[in-house]
Amino acid sequence: MTAEGLPHAEVALVDLLDRLLAGGVVIAGDLSLSIADVELVRISLRALLTSVEAATEGILT
């Protein structure tokens, strides 16, 4: 998809952050440390970022 087909709209960083926190964002990642093809440490990270208001509404409804 090219950017030419999308309408141009300026969004303030505060508005973008508000939209993301209202809906929630999941951040996921994996980290592995290996030496000579021997995996020594593997860490899987999953984080949910949302506002307190959105989280409590989701729990109560």
PDB file of N, CA, C and O in Angstrom, chain B, residues numbered from 101:
ATOM      1  N   MET B 101       0.850  -1.173   0.000  1.00  0.00           N
ATOM      2  CA  MET B 101       0.000   0.000   0.000  1.00  0.00           C
ATOM      3  C   MET B 101       0.888   1.227   0.000  1.00  0.00           C
ATOM      4  O   MET B 101       1.874   1.290   0.735  1.00  0.00           O
ATOM      5  N   THR B 102       0.550   2.170  -0.798  1.00  0.00           N
ATOM      6  CA  THR B 102       1.331   3.393  -0.846  1.00  0.00           C
ATOM      7  C   THR B 102       0.657   4.466  -0.020  1.00  0.00           C
ATOM      8  O   THR B 102      -0.541   4.402   0.255  1.00  0.00           O
ATOM      9  N   ALA B 103       1.428   5.433   0.361  1.00  0.00           N
ATOM     10  CA  ALA B 103       0.897   6.531   1.158  1.00  0.00           C
ATOM     11  C   ALA B 103       0.097   7.491   0.298  1.00  0.00           C
ATOM     12  O   ALA B 103      -0.606   8.354   0.822  1.00  0.00           O
ATOM     13  N   GLU B 104       0.195   7.352  -1.016  1.00  0.00           N
ATOM     14  CA  GLU B 104      -0.519   8.273  -1.899  1.00  0.00           C
ATOM     15  C   GLU B 104      -2.030   8.102  -1.797  1.00  0.00           C
ATOM     16  O   GLU B 104      -2.766   9.077  -1.955  1.00  0.00           O
ATOM     17  N   GLY B 105      -2.508   6.898  -1.539  1.00  0.00           N
ATOM     18  CA  GLY B 105      -3.936   6.638  -1.468  1.00  0.00           C
ATOM     19  C   GLY B 105      -4.559   7.014  -0.141  1.00  0.00           C
ATOM     20  O   GLY B 105      -5.783   7.081  -0.026  1.00  0.00           O
ATOM     21  N   LEU B 106      -3.742   7.257   0.849  1.00  0.00           N
ATOM     22  CA  LEU B 106      -4.266   7.583   2.171  1.00  0.00           C
ATOM     23  C   LEU B 106      -4.483   9.080   2.302  1.00  0.00           C
ATOM     24  O   LEU B 106      -3.678   9.866   1.802  1.00  0.00           O
ATOM     25  N   PRO B 107      -5.548   9.483   2.962  1.00  0.00           N
ATOM     26  CA  PRO B 107      -5.747  10.915   3.180  1.00  0.00           C
ATOM     27  C   PRO B 107      -4.720  11.427   4.173  1.00  0.00           C
ATOM     28  O   PRO B 107      -4.342  10.733   5.118  1.00  0.00           O
ATOM     29  N   HIS B 108      -4.284  12.631   3.946  1.00  0.00           N
ATOM     30  CA  HIS B 108      -3.290  13.247   4.815  1.00  0.00           C
ATOM     31  C   HIS B 108      -3.998  13.851   6.026  1.00  0.00           C
ATOM     32  O   HIS B 108      -4.894  14.683   5.883  1.00  0.00           O
ATOM     33  N   ALA B 109      -3.600  13.440   7.172  1.00  0.00           N
ATOM     34  CA  ALA B 109      -4.172  13.985   8.392  1.00  0.00           C
ATOM     35  C   ALA B 109      -3.070  14.110   9.429  1.00  0.00           C
ATOM     36  O   ALA B 109      -2.294  13.178   9.639  1.00  0.00           O
ATOM     37  N   GLU B 110      -3.005  15.243  10.061  1.00  0.00           N
ATOM     38  CA  GLU B 110      -2.033  15.442  11.120  1.00  0.00           C
ATOM     39  C   GLU B 110      -2.680  15.080  12.445  1.00  0.00           C
ATOM     40  O   GLU B 110      -3.767  15.555  12.777  1.00  0.00           O
ATOM     41  N   VAL B 111      -2.002  14.244  13.185  1.00  0.00           N
ATOM     42  CA  VAL B 111      -2.516  13.799  14.477  1.00  0.00           C
ATOM     43  C   VAL B 111      -1.481  14.184  15.523  1.00  0.00           C
ATOM     44  O   VAL B 111      -0.300  13.862  15.390  1.00  0.00           O
ATOM     45  N   ALA B 112      -1.925  14.863  16.545  1.00  0.00           N
ATOM     46  CA  ALA B 112      -1.017  15.254  17.621  1.00  0.00           C
ATOM     47  C   ALA B 112      -0.631  14.021  18.418  1.00  0.00           C
ATOM     48  O   ALA B 112      -1.404  13.069  18.519  1.00  0.00           O
ATOM     49  N   LEU B 113       0.556  14.045  18.976  1.00  0.00           N
ATOM     50  CA  LEU B 113       1.058  12.915  19.749  1.00  0.00           C
ATOM     51  C   LEU B 113       0.142  12.605  20.922  1.00  0.00           C
ATOM     52  O   LEU B 113      -0.057  11.439  21.263  1.00  0.00           O
ATOM     53  N   VAL B 114      -0.410  13.622  21.534  1.00  0.00           N
ATOM     54  CA  VAL B 114      -1.323  13.425  22.668  1.00  0.00           C
ATOM     55  C   VAL B 114      -2.576  12.698  22.213  1.00  0.00           C
ATOM     56  O   VAL B 114      -3.063  11.808  22.911  1.00  0.00           O
ATOM     57  N   ASP B 115      -3.104  13.062  21.055  1.00  0.00           N
ATOM     58  CA  ASP B 115      -4.299  12.394  20.538  1.00  0.00           C
ATOM     59  C   ASP B 115      -4.014  10.943  20.192  1.00  0.00           C
ATOM     60  O   ASP B 115      -4.828  10.060  20.463  1.00  0.00           O
ATOM     61  N   LEU B 116      -2.861  10.700  19.595  1.00  0.00           N
ATOM     62  CA  LEU B 116      -2.481   9.332  19.260  1.00  0.00           C
ATOM     63  C   LEU B 116      -2.334   8.483  20.520  1.00  0.00           C
ATOM     64  O   LEU B 116      -2.815   7.351  20.566  1.00  0.00           O
ATOM     65  N   LEU B 117      -1.674   9.024  21.537  1.00  0.00           N
ATOM     66  CA  LEU B 117      -1.501   8.303  22.796  1.00  0.00           C
ATOM     67  C   LEU B 117      -2.848   8.045  23.462  1.00  0.00           C
ATOM     68  O   LEU B 117      -3.064   6.973  24.027  1.00  0.00           O
ATOM     69  N   ASP B 118      -3.746   9.011  23.401  1.00  0.00           N
ATOM     70  CA  ASP B 118      -5.086   8.843  23.972  1.00  0.00           C
ATOM     71  C   ASP B 118      -5.834   7.716  23.273  1.00  0.00           C
ATOM     72  O   ASP B 118      -6.481   6.900  23.930  1.00  0.00           O
ATOM     73  N   ARG B 119      -5.753   7.665  21.966  1.00  0.00           N
ATOM     74  CA  ARG B 119      -6.427   6.595  21.224  1.00  0.00           C
ATOM     75  C   ARG B 119      -5.839   5.234  21.539  1.00  0.00           C
ATOM     76  O   ARG B 119      -6.572   4.257  21.696  1.00  0.00           O
ATOM     77  N   LEU B 120      -4.520   5.164  21.633  1.00  0.00           N
ATOM     78  CA  LEU B 120      -3.871   3.881  21.917  1.00  0.00           C
ATOM     79  C   LEU B 120      -4.223   3.369  23.311  1.00  0.00           C
ATOM     80  O   LEU B 120      -4.508   2.185  23.491  1.00  0.00           O
ATOM     81  N   LEU B 121      -4.201   4.265  24.290  1.00  0.00           N
ATOM     82  CA  LEU B 121      -4.494   3.842  25.663  1.00  0.00           C
ATOM     83  C   LEU B 121      -5.972   3.524  25.852  1.00  0.00           C
ATOM     84  O   LEU B 121      -6.317   2.680  26.679  1.00  0.00           O
ATOM     85  N   ALA B 122      -6.842   4.178  25.109  1.00  0.00           N
ATOM     86  CA  ALA B 122      -8.276   3.896  25.226  1.00  0.00           C
ATOM     87  C   ALA B 122      -8.595   2.492  24.715  1.00  0.00           C
ATOM     88  O   ALA B 122      -9.455   1.808  25.271  1.00  0.00           O
ATOM     89  N   GLY B 123      -7.919   2.072  23.683  1.00  0.00           N
ATOM     90  CA  GLY B 123      -8.170   0.741  23.113  1.00  0.00           C
ATOM     91  C   GLY B 123      -7.252  -0.329  23.634  1.00  0.00           C
ATOM     92  O   GLY B 123      -7.575  -1.515  23.570  1.00  0.00           O
ATOM     93  N   GLY B 124      -6.104   0.074  24.152  1.00  0.00           N
ATOM     94  CA  GLY B 124      -5.131  -0.887  24.645  1.00  0.00           C
ATOM     95  C   GLY B 124      -4.144  -1.290  23.563  1.00  0.00           C
ATOM     96  O   GLY B 124      -4.489  -1.377  22.384  1.00  0.00           O
ATOM     97  N   VAL B 125      -2.926  -1.530  23.979  1.00  0.00           N
ATOM     98  CA  VAL B 125      -1.854  -1.922  23.067  1.00  0.00           C
ATOM     99  C   VAL B 125      -1.119  -3.096  23.687  1.00  0.00           C
ATOM    100  O   VAL B 125      -0.796  -3.078  24.875  1.00  0.00           O
ATOM    101  N   VAL B 126      -0.854  -4.115  22.883  1.00  0.00           N
ATOM    102  CA  VAL B 126      -0.068  -5.252  23.347  1.00  0.00           C
ATOM    103  C   VAL B 126       1.302  -5.165  22.712  1.00  0.00           C
ATOM    104  O   VAL B 126       1.437  -5.027  21.496  1.00  0.00           O
ATOM    105  N   ILE B 127       2.315  -5.248  23.555  1.00  0.00           N
ATOM    106  CA  ILE B 127       3.696  -5.252  23.088  1.00  0.00           C
ATOM    107  C   ILE B 127       4.262  -6.624  23.405  1.00  0.00           C
ATOM    108  O   ILE B 127       4.201  -7.085  24.545  1.00  0.00           O
ATOM    109  N   ALA B 128       4.810  -7.268  22.392  1.00  0.00           N
ATOM    110  CA  ALA B 128       5.346  -8.614  22.575  1.00  0.00           C
ATOM    111  C   ALA B 128       6.743  -8.689  21.976  1.00  0.00           C
ATOM    112  O   ALA B 128       7.055  -8.038  20.979  1.00  0.00           O
ATOM    113  N   GLY B 129       7.560  -9.496  22.609  1.00  0.00           N
ATOM    114  CA  GLY B 129       8.910  -9.670  22.084  1.00  0.00           C
ATOM    115  C   GLY B 129       9.590 -10.862  22.713  1.00  0.00           C
ATOM    116  O   GLY B 129       9.243 -11.288  23.815  1.00  0.00           O
ATOM    117  N   ASP B 130      10.543 -11.385  22.012  1.00  0.00           N
ATOM    118  CA  ASP B 130      11.336 -12.518  22.504  1.00  0.00           C
ATOM    119  C   ASP B 130      12.803 -12.146  22.457  1.00  0.00           C
ATOM    120  O   ASP B 130      13.272 -11.498  21.521  1.00  0.00           O
ATOM    121  N   LEU B 131      13.514 -12.568  23.483  1.00  0.00           N
ATOM    122  CA  LEU B 131      14.945 -12.307  23.565  1.00  0.00           C
ATOM    123  C   LEU B 131      15.630 -13.625  23.894  1.00  0.00           C
ATOM    124  O   LEU B 131      15.252 -14.312  24.843  1.00  0.00           O
ATOM    125  N   SER B 132      16.621 -13.967  23.118  1.00  0.00           N
ATOM    126  CA  SER B 132      17.368 -15.194  23.421  1.00  0.00           C
ATOM    127  C   SER B 132      18.854 -14.899  23.363  1.00  0.00           C
ATOM    128  O   SER B 132      19.334 -14.149  22.513  1.00  0.00           O
ATOM    129  N   LEU B 133      19.556 -15.506  24.284  1.00  0.00           N
ATOM    130  CA  LEU B 133      21.009 -15.356  24.365  1.00  0.00           C
ATOM    131  C   LEU B 133      21.620 -16.733  24.155  1.00  0.00           C
ATOM    132  O   LEU B 133      21.342 -17.672  24.901  1.00  0.00           O
ATOM    133  N   SER B 134      22.447 -16.838  23.138  1.00  0.00           N
ATOM    134  CA  SER B 134      23.059 -18.134  22.852  1.00  0.00           C
ATOM    135  C   SER B 134      24.526 -17.948  22.512  1.00  0.00           C
ATOM    136  O   SER B 134      24.944 -16.915  21.989  1.00  0.00           O
ATOM    137  N   ILE B 135      25.281 -18.969  22.823  1.00  0.00           N
ATOM    138  CA  ILE B 135      26.712 -19.005  22.511  1.00  0.00           C
ATOM    139  C   ILE B 135      26.995 -20.316  21.809  1.00  0.00           C
ATOM    140  O   ILE B 135      26.654 -21.384  22.318  1.00  0.00           O
ATOM    141  N   ALA B 136      27.611 -20.244  20.655  1.00  0.00           N
ATOM    142  CA  ALA B 136      27.965 -21.422  19.863  1.00  0.00           C
ATOM    143  C   ALA B 136      26.740 -22.306  19.618  1.00  0.00           C
ATOM    144  O   ALA B 136      26.790 -23.523  19.794  1.00  0.00           O
ATOM    145  N   ASP B 137      25.663 -21.681  19.217  1.00  0.00           N
ATOM    146  CA  ASP B 137      24.407 -22.368  18.911  1.00  0.00           C
ATOM    147  C   ASP B 137      23.795 -23.093  20.104  1.00  0.00           C
ATOM    148  O   ASP B 137      22.957 -23.977  19.929  1.00  0.00           O
ATOM    149  N   VAL B 138      24.204 -22.729  21.305  1.00  0.00           N
ATOM    150  CA  VAL B 138      23.598 -23.282  22.525  1.00  0.00           C
ATOM    151  C   VAL B 138      22.815 -22.155  23.182  1.00  0.00           C
ATOM    152  O   VAL B 138      23.377 -21.147  23.611  1.00  0.00           O
ATOM    153  N   GLU B 139      21.508 -22.352  23.247  1.00  0.00           N
ATOM    154  CA  GLU B 139      20.665 -21.320  23.834  1.00  0.00           C
ATOM    155  C   GLU B 139      20.806 -21.344  25.347  1.00  0.00           C
ATOM    156  O   GLU B 139      20.547 -22.364  25.986  1.00  0.00           O
ATOM    157  N   LEU B 140      21.218 -20.215  25.919  1.00  0.00           N
ATOM    158  CA  LEU B 140      21.439 -20.137  27.357  1.00  0.00           C
ATOM    159  C   LEU B 140      20.255 -19.499  28.077  1.00  0.00           C
ATOM    160  O   LEU B 140      19.844 -19.969  29.138  1.00  0.00           O
ATOM    161  N   VAL B 141      19.712 -18.438  27.507  1.00  0.00           N
ATOM    162  CA  VAL B 141      18.627 -17.707  28.163  1.00  0.00           C
ATOM    163  C   VAL B 141      17.599 -17.355  27.108  1.00  0.00           C
ATOM    164  O   VAL B 141      17.931 -16.922  26.005  1.00  0.00           O
ATOM    165  N   ARG B 142      16.338 -17.552  27.474  1.00  0.00           N
ATOM    166  CA  ARG B 142      15.242 -17.132  26.593  1.00  0.00           C
ATOM    167  C   ARG B 142      14.215 -16.400  27.444  1.00  0.00           C
ATOM    168  O   ARG B 142      13.744 -16.912  28.459  1.00  0.00           O
ATOM    169  N   ILE B 143      13.884 -15.208  27.012  1.00  0.00           N
ATOM    170  CA  ILE B 143      12.917 -14.383  27.729  1.00  0.00           C
ATOM    171  C   ILE B 143      11.822 -13.996  26.744  1.00  0.00           C
ATOM    172  O   ILE B 143      12.097 -13.470  25.666  1.00  0.00           O
ATOM    173  N   SER B 144      10.586 -14.261  27.125  1.00  0.00           N
ATOM    174  CA  SER B 144       9.431 -13.847  26.333  1.00  0.00           C
ATOM    175  C   SER B 144       8.691 -12.768  27.104  1.00  0.00           C
ATOM    176  O   SER B 144       8.328 -12.949  28.267  1.00  0.00           O
ATOM    177  N   LEU B 145       8.476 -11.661  26.445  1.00  0.00           N
ATOM    178  CA  LEU B 145       7.829 -10.534  27.096  1.00  0.00           C
ATOM    179  C   LEU B 145       6.484 -10.257  26.442  1.00  0.00           C
ATOM    180  O   LEU B 145       6.373 -10.217  25.216  1.00  0.00           O
ATOM    181  N   ARG B 146       5.476 -10.069  27.261  1.00  0.00           N
ATOM    182  CA  ARG B 146       4.155  -9.660  26.788  1.00  0.00           C
ATOM    183  C   ARG B 146       3.684  -8.581  27.738  1.00  0.00           C
ATOM    184  O   ARG B 146       3.646  -8.798  28.949  1.00  0.00           O
ATOM    185  N   ALA B 147       3.327  -7.434  27.218  1.00  0.00           N
ATOM    186  CA  ALA B 147       2.861  -6.329  28.047  1.00  0.00           C
ATOM    187  C   ALA B 147       1.607  -5.731  27.427  1.00  0.00           C
ATOM    188  O   ALA B 147       1.510  -5.569  26.211  1.00  0.00           O
ATOM    189  N   LEU B 148       0.668  -5.412  28.275  1.00  0.00           N
ATOM    190  CA  LEU B 148      -0.552  -4.738  27.854  1.00  0.00           C
ATOM    191  C   LEU B 148      -0.529  -3.336  28.422  1.00  0.00           C
ATOM    192  O   LEU B 148      -0.446  -3.144  29.635  1.00  0.00           O
ATOM    193  N   LEU B 149      -0.604  -2.360  27.539  1.00  0.00           N
ATOM    194  CA  LEU B 149      -0.645  -0.967  27.962  1.00  0.00           C
ATOM    195  C   LEU B 149      -2.029  -0.424  27.683  1.00  0.00           C
ATOM    196  O   LEU B 149      -2.493  -0.436  26.543  1.00  0.00           O
ATOM    197  N   THR B 150      -2.680   0.049  28.716  1.00  0.00           N
ATOM    198  CA  THR B 150      -4.010   0.644  28.563  1.00  0.00           C
ATOM    199  C   THR B 150      -4.227   1.616  29.706  1.00  0.00           C
ATOM    200  O   THR B 150      -3.472   1.631  30.678  1.00  0.00           O
ATOM    201  N   SER B 151      -5.240   2.408  29.583  1.00  0.00           N
ATOM    202  CA  SER B 151      -5.554   3.341  30.654  1.00  0.00           C
ATOM    203  C   SER B 151      -6.292   2.590  31.762  1.00  0.00           C
ATOM    204  O   SER B 151      -6.884   1.539  31.515  1.00  0.00           O
ATOM    205  N   VAL B 152      -6.256   3.117  32.954  1.00  0.00           N
ATOM    206  CA  VAL B 152      -6.953   2.505  34.085  1.00  0.00           C
ATOM    207  C   VAL B 152      -8.452   2.502  33.823  1.00  0.00           C
ATOM    208  O   VAL B 152      -9.144   1.535  34.140  1.00  0.00           O
ATOM    209  N   GLU B 153      -8.943   3.576  33.250  1.00  0.00           N
ATOM    210  CA  GLU B 153     -10.367   3.680  32.960  1.00  0.00           C
ATOM    211  C   GLU B 153     -10.813   2.587  31.996  1.00  0.00           C
ATOM    212  O   GLU B 153     -11.830   1.935  32.233  1.00  0.00           O
ATOM    213  N   ALA B 154     -10.073   2.378  30.919  1.00  0.00           N
ATOM    214  CA  ALA B 154     -10.429   1.353  29.936  1.00  0.00           C
ATOM    215  C   ALA B 154     -10.300  -0.049  30.532  1.00  0.00           C
ATOM    216  O   ALA B 154     -11.096  -0.933  30.216  1.00  0.00           O
ATOM    217  N   ALA B 155      -9.307  -0.252  31.385  1.00  0.00           N
ATOM    218  CA  ALA B 155      -9.112  -1.567  31.993  1.00  0.00           C
ATOM    219  C   ALA B 155     -10.231  -1.897  32.966  1.00  0.00           C
ATOM    220  O   ALA B 155     -10.712  -3.030  32.987  1.00  0.00           O
ATOM    221  N   THR B 156     -10.654  -0.933  33.769  1.00  0.00           N
ATOM    222  CA  THR B 156     -11.718  -1.211  34.734  1.00  0.00           C
ATOM    223  C   THR B 156     -13.066  -1.365  34.041  1.00  0.00           C
ATOM    224  O   THR B 156     -13.906  -2.145  34.490  1.00  0.00           O
ATOM    225  N   GLU B 157     -13.280  -0.634  32.958  1.00  0.00           N
ATOM    226  CA  GLU B 157     -14.518  -0.817  32.202  1.00  0.00           C
ATOM    227  C   GLU B 157     -14.573  -2.207  31.590  1.00  0.00           C
ATOM    228  O   GLU B 157     -15.637  -2.824  31.539  1.00  0.00           O
ATOM    229  N   GLY B 158     -13.443  -2.697  31.131  1.00  0.00           N
ATOM    230  CA  GLY B 158     -13.391  -4.029  30.535  1.00  0.00           C
ATOM    231  C   GLY B 158     -13.626  -5.121  31.557  1.00  0.00           C
ATOM    232  O   GLY B 158     -14.200  -6.161  31.236  1.00  0.00           O
ATOM    233  N   ILE B 159     -13.188  -4.895  32.784  1.00  0.00           N
ATOM    234  CA  ILE B 159     -13.372  -5.892  33.839  1.00  0.00           C
ATOM    235  C   ILE B 159     -14.805  -5.894  34.340  1.00  0.00           C
ATOM    236  O   ILE B 159     -15.370  -6.954  34.611  1.00  0.00           O
ATOM    237  N   LEU B 160     -15.390  -4.721  34.464  1.00  0.00           N
ATOM    238  CA  LEU B 160     -16.715  -4.612  35.048  1.00  0.00           C
ATOM    239  C   LEU B 160     -17.829  -4.895  34.058  1.00  0.00           C
ATOM    240  O   LEU B 160     -18.947  -5.209  34.466  1.00  0.00           O
ATOM    241  N   THR B 161     -17.546  -4.789  32.752  1.00  0.00           N
ATOM    242  CA  THR B 161     -18.620  -5.021  31.769  1.00  0.00           C
ATOM    243  C   THR B 161     -18.451  -6.330  31.070  1.00  0.00           C
ATOM    244  O   THR B 161     -19.263  -6.682  30.214  1.00  0.00           O
TER     245      THR B 161
END
